[in-house]
């Protein structure tokens, strides 16, 4: 099959592209900047917000989108009609659920945009008889590439301790980027898989504290977890946001540390064999 991958420079793309090539697919990958040559991959410079850039892409059987769902609208009409796409695999997030009632207006808006984008894509594909699978990962990690696990690791390496609110009791299911890439391959092998969305969680449920303790051991540091009150943690995050590398943080993250974020991936395992690994940073 001819497979188009947009947002291909993401951490999922790092694992997905070579696997698509080895599986015998013809791979086209896009980036907003020039990309060096890669065996088995035809790289294209493309901005999804500029439909005129799509003219030179050519035909594709499957479109896998690894970038924001909200960027699909300007390009979708061209992708469906000019390129002949018959299946779309698009990534969303379980943040659609976990941030819906967040205290932060930024987080609530993000959850609302995810929900609206999913609804729009499902309706768009239903009108054109295109099969669509929307994938919602939990906390994605890939050492050195993600924002969550890598940020914690850098803090531990720099300061030798980690502050936690409420004992870090909230449950998590970190999912490795490679497992998400494999999910895309598994979906492509199921030609009869119907349109539906899937939650893709990691293969292990552990508390936020257990996750942090494992990261201490990873960098061979003694576990030093400092309990802090909620107001102090929120204040610290607000200060950290001044620094360029930490502007993605929100004060509401402090509250979410105490919140369970557990999602079943049973449907994905049943329908296409999804088998995520335990948390191995």
N, C-alpha and C positions, 0 to 999 in steps of 0.2 A: 504493500500500500504506500501511497504518497502521503506523508505526514508533515503537516506544518506545525511548528512549535513556536509560539509567541511568548516573549518574556524568557527566552531560552538561556539567558546569562544568570538566571537565579540558581540557588543551591540545588533545587530539584533538577533543573536543566543539566547541571554538571553530571548527574548520574543517568538522566534519561536519554540524552542524545547518543552516547556510545552504545547503549543497550538497544535503542531502536535500530541503529545501524547493524549491530551484530544479529538482530532478529530478522534482517533482510528487508527492512523498510527503506524507502527512499525518503531522506530526511531534509527538510528545509527548516532553518532556524532563523529567527529574527532578533535584532537588537537595534536600539536607537543609535548606537555608535558602530564604527567599523570594528569587525572582529577578525582576528587572525584565522587563517585556514585551519580546518579540522577534518581529519580523515572521515569520509562517509557522510559529511554534513555540508550542505550548501547554505552558506550564511548570507543573509540579506539585511540591508540596513532599512529599518521600517519603524515608523511612528504610527501606532494604531489610531491616533487622533487625527491623522491626515489620510483619508481614504484614497486620495490621488496616488499615494505611494504604493498602493496595492497592485497597480497595473502590471508590474513586472513579476509578480509572484508566481503566476501560472496556476495549474490545476492542483487540487489536493483532495484526497478522500477523507482525511481526518484532520481536525484542527484541535490541538492541545494548547490551551491557554494557561500559562503559569504566572501571568501578571494580573493586575487588578481586574475584577469582573466589570467594574464601571467603565473600563476602557474599551469594552467590546462593542458598544452600541454604534459608534461611528463606522466601524469596519464590518459589522456583521452582515449587512445587506449585500455588500460586495463579495464577502467570503462565501455566502450561501449561494448566490446566483452566478457570479462570474467564475468562481473556483470550483463549484460543484461539490462542496463539502456535504458529506452525508452523516457524519458523526462529530460531535463536539464534546471534548472533555475539558472542563473548566474548574479551576480551583477557587473555592470560597474559604470559609473558616467557621469553626465552631464558636467564634466570637459573635456570630450572628445571634447565638443564644446567651452566652455568658456576659455580653456587654449591653444587652437590651435594657436592663434596669440599672445600669451603672450610675453612680453619682455624677460622674463627669459628662458634661454635654458633648464633648468631643467623642467619647467612647459610645454614647448612645447614638450619635449621628452615624458613626462608623457601622454599628450594628444595623441601623435602619437602611443605610446604603447597600449593605450586603443583602439584606432581605429583599429590597426593591430590585436589585440587579439580578438576583436569582429568579424572582417572579417574572421579570421581563424576559430573561433568556429562555426560560421554560415555555413561555407563551410564544416567543419568536420561533422556536424550534418546532413547536406543535403545529403552527400555521404552515410550516414548510416541510413537514414530514422528515425532520432531521432528528436523529437520536441524540440525546444530550445526557451526559452524566456529570453532575456537579459534585465535587469532592470537597469535604469539609474536614481538614486536618485539625488535630489538637495542637499543642505546643510543638512546633517544628524545630529540630535541632540538627546542626552539623557543625562541628567544632571549627571556629574561626569564621563562619559564614552567617550564623543566626544572631538574633538580637538578645534572646533571653538567656540561654545557657552560657554563651560566650561572654555576655556582660557580667554574669555572676562569677565566672571563672577569672576574668580580669580583675574584678574587685578583690577576690580572695588572694590572687597572686600579688596584688599591689599592697593590700592592707593587712593580710593575714587573719582576717576575721570576716564575719558576715552578720549584718543585723537582721533580726526576724521579728515579725509582729504575730502575736497570738500563738506562739509556739510553732508556727508554720504547719498547722494541722490540715490545711486545705489539700485535697487530693489532686494529683496530676497524672497525666498519661503522655509523657513526651514521645514524639514520633520522629524517627530519623528520616531525613530527606530521601535517602536511598529507598526506603520502604514505600514512599509515595511515588517515586519513579517506577518501582516495580508494579505498583497498583495500576498505573497507566498501561504498562505492557500486558498485564493480566486482562484488563478490560478489552484491549485490542484483540486478544485471542478469543473473546466471547462474542462472536458475530451476531448472536441472537439476543444479546443483553438489552433489555428494554430501557427506555428513558426513566431515570430516577436519580435522586441524590443519595450520597453515602457519607456518613461520618467515619473518618479514618483516624482512629486513636492509636496510641502506642500499645505495645504488647505487655505493659506492666503498669499497675496502679501503685503509686507510692505518694507519701505525703511530701509537701514542699520541703519540709525539714530533711526527710530522707534523701531527697534529690540533692539538696545542698551538701549534705554530709558526704555523699558519693563524689561530689565534685572536689571537696577537700582531699579525699583520698586519691583522686585522679592526679592532682598536682603535688602529691606527697607532702601535704601540710597537715599539722594537727588540727582537729576539728575545733574551731572557736566560733561558736554561735552566740551572739549577744542579743538577748531579748530587749526590745524597745517598745514603748507605748505607741499606739496608733498615730497620735498627733505628731510625735517626733519623727516617725517614719515618713509621714506625708510631707512634713516640712523639709526633710532631707531630700526627697525626690524633687520637690519644687526648686530647691537650690541646684540640684544636679542638672536640671533642665537648662540651666544657663550655659552649660558646656555643650559644644557642638555634637559630640558623640552620644549624648544622652537626651536629646530633645524628643525622642520617641516615648520617653517615660511620662506617665501621668500619675498624679496623686492617688487616683482611684486604684492603682496597682497594689497599694498597701492593703486595701480592703479585700482585694481578690486573692491575696495570699492566704486568707482565712477561709476562702470559699472553695467548695469541691467543684472541680471541673472534669467530670467523668462522663464519657460517652461510649456507648457500645458500638463495636465495629462488627457485630455478628452478621448483619445483613451483607456487608462486603465480603466477609469470609465465606458465607453461604453462596453468594452469587458469582464471585469470580476468584475465590481462593486467597483472599488477602490474609497474609500471615506476618504481622509486624514483630520485630524483635523486642526483647526487654530493653530497658534503658541502659545503654552502653555509651556513655559520652566519650 
